[in-house]
């Protein structure tokens, strides 16, 4: 059996590298055009070239999203953009447009995957798109495990399913709330997450929510750690993590957890879900559920109150950029306040989380006790050994 692909999001070049280093087999990214995450950093053509070269050096893949709902003005540069992606040697495009599929087939020849925006939930739809030389279908998140298995058994196309991240309260992301309330079109990359706002709840004209308690209509985020064995047995080709707008810290924690889970399954080791969840807890997660994987959702998969929406993961302190093994000095790009002579946790792609203590800390060759300026580089002296792209995290 071909090993399942672990597919991670990347909002910029740095996060692309982090996702691949921490165990993703492939990443999906958005360019400056036709991407459904207009508020993500998104990649220039030069960024895409560099990202593809980095991924291919690790024998890994890069897919580019071309999945916005296209208006006439979006078509003007479509062919040129598809040709640029081909020159970048991307491993595929993810699209929801038949017009773009035809354009690609006629003039370019990029590998094509069907976006989840098409709400592909049945074999007939997959068979239809197979005729257009599509090689993979990303199923809508409304499919159950049984439906996923039936589809995998009866189609020659690769099947990709979401295993982690945000879930839309509307059907497969076809939401108009954001557009109506903020003039930000969710189907063109501008979702304002209106379902997660705090609302007053009325029964007729009577307001029924209590003071300081508000109503939301959001779904819990998806977490399918315990469903990974069933999905692999079903014949799924790719397991997809949502979150091109999520932080580097989130990516490293979530990718690490699923990487370990998948590898343990294939090696026949006992599935240590406590350890996987502990790894995951270092990322800034919303409250999670299993979505539609076990059938129709219940109130247990919905989030009607926002008071407990986020799980506290502690602070993401910074990313190690380099390490001098002689002087035991690590150069760290800071994201949150860091304090000398304090204990922190090192997250690494190759090791379990490990506590360490900072002996001394320097900025511009001057010793400092506290540093708070984001995206600046500080040097920390410690007994611990580091590698570039290790993550420093506050002790939970």
DRENMIRO-464859 format. One record per residue (C-alpha): y negated, z, x; residue in one letter. Coordinates in nm, 2 decimals, always signed. Layout:
BEGIN
+--------+--------+--------+-----+
!      y !      z !      x ! res !
+--------+--------+--------+-----+
!      Y !      Z !      X !   A !
...
+--------+--------+--------+-----+
***
This chain:
BEGIN
+--------+--------+--------+-----+
!      y !      z !      x ! res !
+--------+--------+--------+-----+
!  +0.00 !  +0.00 !  +0.00 !   X !
!  -0.35 !  -0.09 !  +0.13 !   X !
!  -0.55 !  +0.22 !  +0.19 !   X !
!  -0.82 !  +0.28 !  -0.06 !   X !
!  -1.18 !  +0.21 !  +0.05 !   X !
!  -1.43 !  +0.50 !  +0.04 !   X !
!  -1.77 !  +0.34 !  -0.05 !   X !
!  -2.09 !  +0.53 !  +0.01 !   X !
!  -2.46 !  +0.46 !  -0.08 !   X !
!  -2.73 !  +0.42 !  +0.18 !   X !
!  -3.11 !  +0.42 !  +0.10 !   X !
!  -3.22 !  +0.33 !  +0.46 !   X !
!  -3.08 !  +0.24 !  +0.80 !   X !
!  -3.04 !  +0.59 !  +0.92 !   X !
!  -2.84 !  +0.70 !  +0.61 !   X !
!  -2.63 !  +0.38 !  +0.65 !   X !
!  -2.53 !  +0.50 !  +1.00 !   X !
!  -2.47 !  +0.86 !  +0.88 !   X !
!  -2.25 !  +0.75 !  +0.59 !   X !
!  -2.03 !  +0.54 !  +0.81 !   X !
!  -2.01 !  +0.80 !  +1.09 !   X !
!  -1.91 !  +1.07 !  +0.84 !   X !
!  -1.62 !  +0.87 !  +0.71 !   X !
!  -1.72 !  +0.60 !  +0.46 !   X !
!  -1.53 !  +0.27 !  +0.50 !   X !
!  -1.82 !  +0.07 !  +0.36 !   X !
!  -2.17 !  +0.12 !  +0.23 !   X !
!  -2.37 !  -0.05 !  -0.04 !   X !
!  -2.74 !  -0.10 !  +0.01 !   X !
!  -3.04 !  -0.25 !  -0.16 !   X !
!  -3.28 !  -0.51 !  -0.02 !   X !
!  -3.64 !  -0.55 !  -0.11 !   X !
!  -3.54 !  -0.79 !  -0.38 !   X !
!  -3.31 !  -0.77 !  -0.69 !   X !
!  -3.21 !  -0.41 !  -0.63 !   X !
!  -3.17 !  -0.16 !  -0.91 !   X !
!  -3.32 !  +0.12 !  -0.72 !   X !
!  -3.68 !  +0.02 !  -0.67 !   X !
!  -3.78 !  +0.37 !  -0.56 !   X !
!  -3.53 !  +0.38 !  -0.28 !   X !
!  -3.65 !  +0.30 !  +0.07 !   X !
!  -3.45 !  -0.03 !  +0.06 !   X !
!  -3.38 !  -0.26 !  +0.35 !   X !
!  -3.57 !  -0.55 !  +0.51 !   X !
!  -3.37 !  -0.85 !  +0.62 !   X !
!  -3.39 !  -0.72 !  +0.98 !   X !
!  -3.26 !  -0.38 !  +0.86 !   X !
!  -2.97 !  -0.55 !  +0.68 !   X !
!  -2.88 !  -0.74 !  +1.00 !   X !
!  -2.89 !  -0.43 !  +1.21 !   X !
!  -2.69 !  -0.24 !  +0.95 !   X !
!  -2.42 !  -0.51 !  +0.93 !   X !
!  -2.39 !  -0.52 !  +1.30 !   X !
!  -2.35 !  -0.15 !  +1.32 !   X !
!  -2.09 !  -0.14 !  +1.04 !   X !
!  -1.89 !  -0.43 !  +1.19 !   X !
!  -1.89 !  -0.26 !  +1.53 !   X !
!  -1.69 !  +0.02 !  +1.36 !   X !
!  -1.48 !  -0.23 !  +1.16 !   X !
!  -1.65 !  -0.13 !  +0.84 !   X !
!  -1.84 !  -0.32 !  +0.57 !   X !
!  -2.18 !  -0.36 !  +0.40 !   X !
!  -2.23 !  -0.47 !  +0.04 !   X !
!  -2.58 !  -0.56 !  -0.09 !   X !
!  -2.69 !  -0.49 !  -0.45 !   X !
!  -2.84 !  -0.78 !  -0.64 !   X !
!  -2.79 !  -0.61 !  -0.98 !   X !
!  -3.13 !  -0.58 !  -1.16 !   X !
!  -3.17 !  -0.75 !  -1.50 !   X !
!  -3.34 !  -1.07 !  -1.39 !   X !
!  -3.65 !  -1.21 !  -1.55 !   X !
!  -3.79 !  -1.56 !  -1.47 !   X !
!  -4.01 !  -1.44 !  -1.19 !   X !
!  -3.71 !  -1.27 !  -1.02 !   X !
!  -3.54 !  -1.61 !  -0.98 !   X !
!  -3.81 !  -1.77 !  -0.76 !   X !
!  -3.68 !  -1.64 !  -0.43 !   X !
!  -3.32 !  -1.58 !  -0.54 !   X !
!  -3.16 !  -1.87 !  -0.36 !   X !
!  -3.35 !  -1.81 !  -0.04 !   X !
!  -3.25 !  -1.44 !  -0.05 !   X !
!  -2.88 !  -1.52 !  -0.11 !   X !
!  -2.89 !  -1.75 !  +0.19 !   X !
!  -3.06 !  -1.48 !  +0.41 !   X !
!  -2.79 !  -1.24 !  +0.31 !   X !
!  -2.52 !  -1.49 !  +0.41 !   X !
!  -2.69 !  -1.53 !  +0.75 !   X !
!  -2.68 !  -1.15 !  +0.79 !   X !
!  -2.30 !  -1.17 !  +0.75 !   X !
!  -2.29 !  -0.92 !  +0.47 !   X !
!  -1.95 !  -0.85 !  +0.33 !   X !
!  -2.04 !  -0.91 !  -0.03 !   X !
!  -2.31 !  -0.89 !  -0.30 !   X !
!  -2.30 !  -0.67 !  -0.61 !   X !
!  -2.44 !  -0.85 !  -0.91 !   X !
!  -2.47 !  -0.85 !  -1.29 !   X !
!  -2.62 !  -1.19 !  -1.34 !   X !
!  -2.41 !  -1.50 !  -1.44 !   X !
!  -2.70 !  -1.71 !  -1.32 !   X !
!  -2.69 !  -1.55 !  -0.98 !   X !
!  -2.31 !  -1.59 !  -0.97 !   X !
!  -2.34 !  -1.96 !  -1.04 !   X !
!  -2.62 !  -2.00 !  -0.78 !   X !
!  -2.42 !  -1.82 !  -0.52 !   X !
!  -2.10 !  -2.03 !  -0.60 !   X !
!  -2.29 !  -2.36 !  -0.59 !   X !
!  -2.50 !  -2.31 !  -0.28 !   X !
!  -2.41 !  -2.01 !  -0.07 !   X !
!  -2.06 !  -1.85 !  -0.09 !   X !
!  -2.12 !  -1.48 !  -0.05 !   X !
!  -1.83 !  -1.27 !  -0.17 !   X !
!  -1.92 !  -1.13 !  -0.51 !   X !
!  -1.85 !  -0.80 !  -0.69 !   X !
!  -1.94 !  -0.73 !  -1.05 !   X !
!  -2.19 !  -0.45 !  -1.10 !   X !
!  -2.12 !  -0.16 !  -1.32 !   X !
!  -2.43 !  -0.27 !  -1.52 !   X !
!  -2.21 !  -0.52 !  -1.69 !   X !
!  -2.01 !  -0.25 !  -1.86 !   X !
!  -1.68 !  -0.41 !  -1.76 !   X !
!  -1.42 !  -0.19 !  -1.94 !   X !
!  -1.13 !  -0.43 !  -2.03 !   X !
!  -0.90 !  -0.69 !  -1.89 !   X !
!  -1.04 !  -0.98 !  -2.10 !   X !
!  -1.39 !  -0.93 !  -1.94 !   X !
!  -1.24 !  -0.92 !  -1.59 !   X !
!  -1.03 !  -1.23 !  -1.66 !   X !
!  -1.35 !  -1.41 !  -1.77 !   X !
!  -1.54 !  -1.33 !  -1.45 !   X !
!  -1.23 !  -1.41 !  -1.23 !   X !
!  -1.30 !  -1.78 !  -1.33 !   X !
!  -1.63 !  -1.75 !  -1.15 !   X !
!  -1.47 !  -1.66 !  -0.81 !   X !
!  -1.56 !  -1.29 !  -0.84 !   X !
!  -1.32 !  -1.08 !  -0.62 !   X !
!  -1.39 !  -0.73 !  -0.74 !   X !
!  -1.50 !  -0.56 !  -1.06 !   X !
!  -1.69 !  -0.23 !  -1.06 !   X !
!  -1.57 !  -0.07 !  -1.38 !   X !
!  -1.81 !  +0.10 !  -1.62 !   X !
!  -1.80 !  +0.48 !  -1.60 !   X !
!  -1.67 !  +0.51 !  -1.95 !   X !
!  -1.31 !  +0.42 !  -1.85 !   X !
!  -1.04 !  +0.69 !  -1.86 !   X !
!  -0.77 !  +0.73 !  -1.59 !   X !
!  -0.52 !  +0.56 !  -1.82 !   X !
!  -0.75 !  +0.27 !  -1.88 !   X !
!  -0.82 !  +0.23 !  -1.51 !   X !
!  -0.44 !  +0.23 !  -1.44 !   X !
!  -0.37 !  -0.03 !  -1.70 !   X !
!  -0.65 !  -0.26 !  -1.57 !   X !
!  -0.53 !  -0.22 !  -1.21 !   X !
!  -0.17 !  -0.31 !  -1.30 !   X !
!  -0.27 !  -0.62 !  -1.49 !   X !
!  -0.54 !  -0.80 !  -1.29 !   X !
!  -0.54 !  -0.96 !  -0.94 !   X !
!  -0.90 !  -0.86 !  -0.89 !   X !
!  -0.99 !  -0.56 !  -0.68 !   X !
!  -1.10 !  -0.27 !  -0.90 !   X !
!  -1.38 !  -0.03 !  -0.79 !   X !
!  -1.46 !  +0.30 !  -0.97 !   X !
!  -1.72 !  +0.57 !  -0.94 !   X !
!  -1.60 !  +0.91 !  -0.82 !   X !
!  -1.92 !  +1.10 !  -0.76 !   X !
!  -2.28 !  +1.12 !  -0.86 !   X !
!  -2.52 !  +1.07 !  -1.14 !   X !
!  -2.41 !  +0.97 !  -1.49 !   X !
!  -2.63 !  +0.80 !  -1.74 !   X !
!  -2.67 !  +0.95 !  -2.08 !   X !
!  -2.68 !  +0.60 !  -2.22 !   X !
!  -2.40 !  +0.35 !  -2.22 !   X !
!  -2.34 !  +0.23 !  -1.86 !   X !
!  -2.71 !  +0.27 !  -1.78 !   X !
!  -2.84 !  +0.05 !  -2.06 !   X !
!  -3.12 !  +0.29 !  -2.14 !   X !
!  -3.47 !  +0.22 !  -2.28 !   X !
!  -3.60 !  +0.58 !  -2.27 !   X !
!  -3.77 !  +0.54 !  -1.93 !   X !
!  -3.93 !  +0.21 !  -2.03 !   X !
!  -4.06 !  +0.34 !  -2.36 !   X !
!  -4.19 !  +0.67 !  -2.23 !   X !
!  -4.32 !  +0.58 !  -1.89 !   X !
!  -4.32 !  +0.20 !  -1.87 !   X !
!  -4.06 !  +0.23 !  -1.59 !   X !
!  -3.77 !  -0.01 !  -1.67 !   X !
!  -3.44 !  +0.15 !  -1.58 !   X !
!  -3.27 !  -0.19 !  -1.59 !   X !
!  -3.51 !  -0.32 !  -1.33 !   X !
!  -3.48 !  -0.02 !  -1.09 !   X !
!  -3.75 !  +0.21 !  -1.22 !   X !
!  -3.56 !  +0.48 !  -1.41 !   X !
!  -3.77 !  +0.80 !  -1.46 !   X !
!  -3.46 !  +1.00 !  -1.57 !   X !
!  -3.62 !  +1.08 !  -1.90 !   X !
!  -3.29 !  +1.23 !  -2.03 !   X !
!  -3.33 !  +1.51 !  -1.77 !   X !
!  -3.68 !  +1.61 !  -1.89 !   X !
!  -3.75 !  +1.94 !  -2.07 !   X !
!  -3.78 !  +1.89 !  -2.44 !   X !
!  -3.87 !  +2.10 !  -2.74 !   X !
!  -3.59 !  +2.08 !  -3.00 !   X !
!  -3.68 !  +2.07 !  -3.37 !   X !
!  -3.48 !  +2.10 !  -3.69 !   X !
!  -3.72 !  +1.91 !  -3.91 !   X !
!  -4.06 !  +2.07 !  -3.84 !   X !
!  -3.91 !  +2.39 !  -3.71 !   X !
!  -3.89 !  +2.44 !  -3.34 !   X !
!  -3.56 !  +2.60 !  -3.26 !   X !
!  -3.55 !  +2.63 !  -2.88 !   X !
!  -3.63 !  +2.97 !  -2.75 !   X !
!  -3.93 !  +3.05 !  -2.54 !   X !
!  -3.88 !  +2.92 !  -2.18 !   X !
!  -3.56 !  +2.75 !  -2.28 !   X !
!  -3.57 !  +2.38 !  -2.32 !   X !
!  -3.34 !  +2.10 !  -2.44 !   X !
!  -3.21 !  +1.81 !  -2.23 !   X !
!  -2.96 !  +1.53 !  -2.31 !   X !
!  -2.84 !  +1.47 !  -1.96 !   X !
!  -2.48 !  +1.42 !  -1.85 !   X !
!  -2.34 !  +1.64 !  -1.58 !   X !
!  -2.29 !  +1.46 !  -1.25 !   X !
!  -1.95 !  +1.31 !  -1.19 !   X !
!  -1.71 !  +1.48 !  -0.95 !   X !
!  -1.36 !  +1.33 !  -0.92 !   X !
!  -1.21 !  +1.52 !  -0.63 !   X !
!  -0.91 !  +1.64 !  -0.82 !   X !
!  -0.85 !  +1.29 !  -0.97 !   X !
!  -0.84 !  +1.11 !  -0.63 !   X !
!  -0.45 !  +1.11 !  -0.61 !   X !
!  -0.42 !  +0.96 !  -0.96 !   X !
!  -0.68 !  +0.70 !  -0.88 !   X !
!  -0.51 !  +0.60 !  -0.56 !   X !
!  -0.17 !  +0.58 !  -0.74 !   X !
!  -0.33 !  +0.36 !  -1.00 !   X !
!  -0.41 !  +0.09 !  -0.74 !   X !
!  -0.78 !  +0.13 !  -0.73 !   X !
!  -0.92 !  -0.07 !  -0.43 !   X !
!  -1.25 !  +0.12 !  -0.38 !   X !
!  -1.38 !  +0.47 !  -0.46 !   X !
!  -1.76 !  +0.47 !  -0.50 !   X !
!  -2.01 !  +0.75 !  -0.45 !   X !
!  -2.35 !  +0.71 !  -0.63 !   X !
!  -2.68 !  +0.80 !  -0.47 !   X !
!  -2.89 !  +0.55 !  -0.28 !   X !
!  -3.19 !  +0.78 !  -0.33 !   X !
!  -3.00 !  +1.09 !  -0.21 !   X !
!  -3.07 !  +1.27 !  +0.12 !   X !
!  -2.89 !  +1.23 !  +0.45 !   X !
!  -2.76 !  +1.59 !  +0.40 !   X !
!  -2.61 !  +1.50 !  +0.06 !   X !
!  -2.44 !  +1.19 !  +0.20 !   X !
!  -2.28 !  +1.37 !  +0.50 !   X !
!  -2.15 !  +1.66 !  +0.28 !   X !
!  -2.01 !  +1.44 !  +0.00 !   X !
!  -1.87 !  +1.17 !  +0.22 !   X !
!  -1.70 !  +1.43 !  +0.44 !   X !
!  -1.54 !  +1.60 !  +0.14 !   X !
!  -1.39 !  +1.28 !  +0.00 !   X !
!  -1.29 !  +1.15 !  +0.34 !   X !
!  -1.09 !  +1.47 !  +0.41 !   X !
!  -0.94 !  +1.46 !  +0.06 !   X !
!  -0.83 !  +1.09 !  +0.09 !   X !
!  -0.69 !  +1.13 !  +0.44 !   X !
!  -0.49 !  +1.44 !  +0.34 !   X !
!  -0.34 !  +1.25 !  +0.05 !   X !
!  -0.22 !  +0.96 !  +0.27 !   X !
!  -0.09 !  +1.19 !  +0.54 !   X !
!  +0.11 !  +1.39 !  +0.29 !   X !
!  -0.07 !  +1.72 !  +0.36 !   X !
!  -0.12 !  +1.98 !  +0.10 !   X !
!  -0.44 !  +1.91 !  -0.10 !   X !
!  -0.68 !  +2.19 !  -0.01 !   X !
!  -0.94 !  +2.15 !  -0.29 !   X !
!  -1.11 !  +2.48 !  -0.20 !   X !
!  -1.20 !  +2.33 !  +0.14 !   X !
!  -1.31 !  +2.00 !  +0.00 !   X !
!  -1.54 !  +2.18 !  -0.25 !   X !
!  -1.67 !  +2.40 !  +0.03 !   X !
!  -1.77 !  +2.09 !  +0.23 !   X !
!  -1.93 !  +1.94 !  -0.07 !   X !
!  -2.13 !  +2.25 !  -0.14 !   X !
!  -2.35 !  +2.18 !  +0.17 !   X !
!  -2.50 !  +1.89 !  -0.03 !   X !
!  -2.77 !  +1.94 !  -0.29 !   X !
!  -2.55 !  +1.89 !  -0.60 !   X !
!  -2.63 !  +1.90 !  -0.97 !   X !
!  -2.37 !  +2.07 !  -1.19 !   X !
!  -2.06 !  +1.84 !  -1.21 !   X !
!  -1.79 !  +1.74 !  -1.46 !   X !
!  -1.51 !  +1.48 !  -1.47 !   X !
!  -1.70 !  +1.24 !  -1.70 !   X !
!  -1.48 !  +1.01 !  -1.91 !   X !
!  -1.18 !  +1.02 !  -1.67 !   X !
!  -0.98 !  +1.24 !  -1.91 !   X !
!  -1.10 !  +1.06 !  -2.22 !   X !
!  -1.40 !  +1.11 !  -2.44 !   X !
!  -1.65 !  +1.36 !  -2.31 !   X !
!  -1.71 !  +1.70 !  -2.47 !   X !
!  -1.99 !  +1.95 !  -2.45 !   X !
!  -1.83 !  +2.06 !  -2.12 !   X !
!  -1.94 !  +1.73 !  -1.96 !   X !
!  -2.29 !  +1.74 !  -2.09 !   X !
!  -2.60 !  +1.93 !  -1.97 !   X !
!  -2.81 !  +2.05 !  -2.26 !   X !
!  -2.99 !  +2.33 !  -2.07 !   X !
!  -3.16 !  +2.28 !  -1.74 !   X !
!  -3.17 !  +2.64 !  -1.62 !   X !
!  -2.85 !  +2.60 !  -1.42 !   X !
!  -2.89 !  +2.23 !  -1.34 !   X !
!  -2.88 !  +2.26 !  -0.96 !   X !
!  -2.63 !  +2.44 !  -0.73 !   X !
!  -2.80 !  +2.61 !  -0.44 !   X !
!  -2.68 !  +2.46 !  -0.12 !   X !
!  -2.92 !  +2.63 !  +0.12 !   X !
!  -3.16 !  +2.44 !  +0.33 !   X !
!  -3.10 !  +2.12 !  +0.52 !   X !
!  -3.26 !  +2.20 !  +0.85 !   X !
!  -3.24 !  +1.88 !  +1.05 !   X !
!  -3.04 !  +1.60 !  +1.22 !   X !
!  -2.94 !  +1.61 !  +1.58 !   X !
!  -3.08 !  +1.30 !  +1.77 !   X !
!  -2.95 !  +1.38 !  +2.12 !   X !
!  -2.79 !  +1.65 !  +2.33 !   X !
!  -2.81 !  +1.74 !  +2.69 !   X !
!  -2.48 !  +1.91 !  +2.79 !   X !
!  -2.62 !  +2.03 !  +3.12 !   X !
!  -2.91 !  +2.23 !  +2.99 !   X !
!  -2.74 !  +2.29 !  +2.65 !   X !
!  -3.05 !  +2.15 !  +2.47 !   X !
!  -3.03 !  +1.96 !  +2.14 !   X !
!  -3.32 !  +1.75 !  +2.01 !   X !
!  -3.34 !  +1.79 !  +1.64 !   X !
!  -3.54 !  +1.60 !  +1.38 !   X !
!  -3.67 !  +1.88 !  +1.15 !   X !
!  -3.65 !  +1.86 !  +0.77 !   X !
!  -3.71 !  +2.23 !  +0.68 !   X !
!  -3.83 !  +2.55 !  +0.85 !   X !
!  -3.63 !  +2.64 !  +1.15 !   X !
!  -3.65 !  +2.99 !  +1.32 !   X !
!  -3.55 !  +3.07 !  +1.68 !   X !
!  -3.28 !  +3.34 !  +1.75 !   X !
!  -3.14 !  +3.27 !  +1.40 !   X !
!  -2.78 !  +3.17 !  +1.30 !   X !
!  -2.73 !  +2.82 !  +1.14 !   X !
!  -2.43 !  +2.60 !  +1.05 !   X !
!  -2.34 !  +2.28 !  +1.23 !   X !
!  -2.19 !  +2.00 !  +1.02 !   X !
!  -2.01 !  +1.73 !  +1.21 !   X !
!  -1.81 !  +1.42 !  +1.13 !   X !
!  -1.52 !  +1.54 !  +1.34 !   X !
!  -1.51 !  +1.92 !  +1.30 !   X !
!  -1.51 !  +2.19 !  +1.04 !   X !
!  -1.85 !  +2.36 !  +0.96 !   X !
!  -1.93 !  +2.60 !  +1.24 !   X !
!  -2.19 !  +2.87 !  +1.28 !   X !
!  -2.41 !  +2.89 !  +1.59 !   X !
!  -2.72 !  +3.08 !  +1.70 !   X !
!  -3.04 !  +2.94 !  +1.85 !   X !
!  -3.13 !  +3.11 !  +2.18 !   X !
!  -3.47 !  +2.95 !  +2.24 !   X !
!  -3.67 !  +2.67 !  +2.07 !   X !
!  -3.93 !  +2.43 !  +2.21 !   X !
!  -4.19 !  +2.19 !  +2.08 !   X !
!  -4.38 !  +1.97 !  +2.33 !   X !
!  -4.24 !  +2.18 !  +2.61 !   X !
!  -4.38 !  +2.50 !  +2.46 !   X !
!  -4.15 !  +2.78 !  +2.34 !   X !
!  -4.19 !  +2.85 !  +1.96 !   X !
!  -4.04 !  +3.10 !  +1.73 !   X !
!  -4.09 !  +2.91 !  +1.40 !   X !
!  -4.14 !  +2.54 !  +1.33 !   X !
!  -4.22 !  +2.39 !  +0.99 !   X !
!  -4.34 !  +2.03 !  +1.04 !   X !
!  -4.10 !  +1.78 !  +0.89 !   X !
!  -3.98 !  +1.48 !  +1.08 !   X !
!  -4.09 !  +1.61 !  +1.42 !   X !
!  -3.85 !  +1.67 !  +1.71 !   X !
!  -3.78 !  +2.02 !  +1.84 !   X !
!  -3.55 !  +2.12 !  +2.12 !   X !
!  -3.31 !  +2.40 !  +2.06 !   X !
!  -3.11 !  +2.58 !  +2.33 !   X !
!  -2.77 !  +2.71 !  +2.23 !   X !
!  -2.42 !  +2.76 !  +2.35 !   X !
!  -2.29 !  +2.51 !  +2.09 !   X !
!  -2.21 !  +2.15 !  +2.18 !   X !
!  -2.36 !  +1.88 !  +1.96 !   X !
!  -2.34 !  +1.50 !  +1.91 !   X !
!  -2.60 !  +1.26 !  +1.77 !   X !
!  -2.60 !  +1.27 !  +1.38 !   X !
!  -2.47 !  +1.63 !  +1.36 !   X !
!  -2.64 !  +1.81 !  +1.07 !   X !
!  -2.79 !  +2.15 !  +1.10 !   X !
!  -2.78 !  +2.36 !  +0.79 !   X !
!  -2.89 !  +2.70 !  +0.68 !   X !
!  -2.61 !  +2.96 !  +0.64 !   X !
!  -2.53 !  +2.96 !  +0.27 !   X !
+--------+--------+--------+-----+
***
